[in-house]
Amino acid sequence: MLLCAALAGDGVCVCARSVITLEEIFASAEAHSIQLKPSHSAITEAEQETAVARSGRLPDINMSLSLSYVGDGFTTKRNFGDYEKAPIPHLGNGLSLNVTQRVYTGGAVTNAIRLAQLKETAARFAEDFQRDNIRFRLTGYYLDIYKYTNLRQVVVSNIGAARKVLADMQARYEQGTALLNDITRYELLVSNLELELTRIDNTLTILNDDLVTTAGMPQGTEVVPDSTILERSLPEQTEEWWLKEAREQSPSLHLARAGVDISRKAEDIVRSERLPKVGLQAAWNIDGPILTEIPPIDRNLSYWFVGVGVEYNLSSLYKSNKSLARSKMATQRATEELDAAVENVSLAVKADHVRYLEAYEELKTRIKSVELAERNYRTISTRYAADMALITDMLDAANVRLDAQQQLVNARINIIYYYYKLLFTSGKI
């Protein structure tokens, strides 16, 4: 009965315009929103970083080619006496090719690849987080349009009712049974209602422009909210269910967990600096002329070799300590941030769930308030027509009815808002 009463209230007049659902707006934002494009680019950048890290497993190939002019030399005794010129072939050339395939790097390459993959995952979680924020912002615009559209109908209805009362007053004034001051005061009420209507229209224009632009929809689109959205905002799950969903699906928690994984992998990379590096090597060189002979030989000397190379940075034993301590502190901080994020999400879910249930209780109260305000207005109107009530009583009754109707509109919107707030906080929007 509560739902029927809520849905039977002021609806949205779609006229000749088409109704746009919130899901359609989300889809438009996903495809066209400018604010989501940086997140898409960040994922592509992270994918390229992973590809760069994987290339660390490929062999290193170095090739060099040189041409040079070699000047004549000379010989002397050890005391630099007995100078004698030593002619040397002037054209020098060199060609070398070196291939190194890393076999063992202490986990440096593997950890670098895994770190890049974790950053790629974090970029996707960051995109989900940004997407959820944009969706929740669009939800706010959408529900505000829904609210102000309904408020507009309330104000229009009250303007119509006020004008009828004003026309009756003018007729009574002509008959000498009403005062001109009563007409003036009611004209002031109508004027204030018309000003409020103008403000509502301006607000609707601003909200529509904000929503259309943020969602990447064509300019000039006029969004008409789906009046059945309240019917779909009726979750029956308990607070524990929402908490479980939030811990599993919240993008902010995914981001925090990814931060912990990234910090731990950075620790592993620092540790790998203390381990030796082993690689297979193959090289071929050709140089000329041969200057190690006297006199120099005007020929090319070619040689090649294959073998195993081992590198070990002994200074890492005492230089990496501080880097490792810093990495451990970064991991500890990331873990603490994760704990804080879990706590914040849990508190937010609990608060939103309480507010959601409270919104239903408020709706019951507002429905009853409208009934009483309508009854009071009809009673005062009948008494005023029988000259048993003052114009101040009519004004008070009209204002009370207007306020009750506006509060009812807000109560209906609050139910939808807190439902989508729960979806946003738990990562399910």
Residue, then its C-alpha position, 0 to 999 in steps of 0.5 A: m500500500l505504501l508503494c502504491a501510494a508513493l507511485a500514485g503521487d505526482g508523476v512525471c509528465v512526459c508529453a511528447r518527449s521520450v523517457i530516458t532511463l538511468e541505465e541508458i544514461f549510464a551506457s551513454a556515459e560509458a561510451h561517450s563521457i569525456q571524463l572517462k577517457p583519461s581512465h581508458s588511456a591510463i589502462t592502455e598506458a599500463e598495458q604498454e608498460t606490461a609489454v615493455a616489462r615482458s621485453g626484458r626476457l628477450p636477448d640483448i643484441n648489440m652491434s657496432l661498426s666503426l671507420s677511423y683514420v689511424g695516424d702514424g706512430f713512433t718509437t723511442k727509447r725509455n728516456f724518450g730519445d732515439y726517435e723513430k717514425a713507425p708508419i701505420p696503415h691509415l684506414g681503421n675499421g671495426l665490427s662487433l656483434n654481441v648477444t646476451q640472453r639472461v638466464y637468471t636475474g634473481g627474479a628481477v625480470t619476473n617481478a618487473i613483469r608482475l609489477a607492471q601487471l599489478k599496475e595494469t590491474a590497478a588502472r582498471f580498478a581506478e577506471d571502475f572507481q571513476r566510472d562509479n563516481i560519474r554514475f553516482r553524479l549522474t544519478g544525482y542529476y537525474l533524481d534532482i530532475y525527477k524531484y524538481t519536475n514533480l515539485r513543478q507540478v505541485v507548484v503549478s497545481n497550487i497556482g491553479a488552486a490559488r487563482k480559483v480562490l482569487a477569482d472567488m475573492q474578486a467576485r465576493y469583493e464585487q458583491g461587497t463581502a470581501l476586502l481588497n486587502d484579502i485580494t492583495r494578500y492572495e495575489l502576493l501568494v500567487s506572485n510568490l508561487e510564480l516566482e518559485l515556478t520560474r526558479i524551478d524551471n531554471t534549475l531544471t534547465i541547469l540540471n538537464d545541461d549538466l546531465v547531458t554534458t556529463a553523460g556525453m549525450p547530444q546537446g539539446t537532449e531533454v531528459v525525462p526521468d522514468s517514473t517507475i524508478l521508485e518501483r525498482s528501488l526496493p531492496e530487501q537485503t539485510e545490512e550484513w548482505w550489503l557489507k559483504e557485497a561492499r567488501e567484495q566489489s567496492p572499487s575503492l577497496h580493490l584499489a587499496r588491495a592493489g596498492v598493497d600488492i604493488s608495494r609487496k612486489a616492489e619489495d621483491i624487486v629490491r631484494s632481487e638486487r642482492l642476487p647474482k645475474v647469470g646470462l649466456q653470451a655470444a660475440w663476434n668481432i673483426d678489427g683492422p689493422i692489427l696494431t698489436e704487432i710491430p710493424p702493424i699488419d694491414r689485415n683484419l683480425s676476426y674472432w668469436f666466443v660463446g660463454v656464460g657471464v655472471e654479474y654480482n653487485l657487491s655494493s648492493l649488500y650494504k646499499s640496498n638495506k635502506s631501499l628495502a626498509r623504505s619498501k617495507m614501510a611503503t607496504q606497511r602504509a599501504t596495508e594500513e590504508l587498506d584497513a582504513a578503507v575497509e573501515n570507511v566503506s563499512l561505516a558508509v554502508k551502515a549509515d546508508h542502510v539506516r538512512y534508506l530504512e529511515a526514508y521509508e519511515e519518512l515517506k509514511t509520515r509525509i503521506k499522512s501529512v499531505e492527507l492532513a494538510e489537504r483535509n485542513y485546507r478543505t475545512i478552512s476553505t469551506r469555513y472561509a466561504a461561509d465567512m467563518a475564517l480569516i484570509t490569514d487562515m486560508l494563507d496558512a492552510a495553503n502554505v501548509r499544504l504546499d509544504a507538505q506536498q513538497q516534502l512528500v516529493n522529497a521523501r519519494i526521491n530520498i528512497i531512490y537516492y539512498y538506494y543508489k547511494l548503497l549501490f555506489t558505496s558497495g560498488k554495485i551501481 
